[in-house]
Amino acid sequence: MDYIELNLLEMLDIYGEDKLQSILSRFICPQNIDVENFIQSKAIGFARQRLAMTYWYRC
C-alpha cells in the first residue's frame, strides 16, 4: 500500500487554517485521548512555533 506523507505546515499552506482546523477537529484516537486533544487543539500552534512537527499519512 502506498502512503503520502504530509507535513502539517504544508497542509496549512495548502488548505488554510480554517479548513485544516476543520479536518483536524474530526481526528479521533480512543486509545489515547491526550493525542486526540493535541491534534484537535494544539498541533497547528506547535507546528507554527516549530515545537512539534506533525505529519499526516494517507493511503
KAWO-V684607 format. One line per field, one symbol per residue. ss: DSSP state (H for helix, E for strand, C for the rest). phi: phi as a letter, one per 40 degrees, with the letter a starting at -180 (. if undefined). burial: 1 if it has 9 or more other ideal C-beta (glycine too) atoms within 8 Angstrom, else 0. A space follows every 50 residues. Layout:
ss: ???
phi: ???
burial: ???
//
This chain:
ss: CCCEEEEHHHHHHHHCHHHHHHHHCCCCCCCCHHHHHHHHHCHHHHHHCC CCCCEEEEC
phi: .cbbbbcdcccccccgcccccccccccbadcacccdccccbbdccccccg cacbbbbbc
burial: 00000111101100000001101100101000001111110111011000 000101000
//
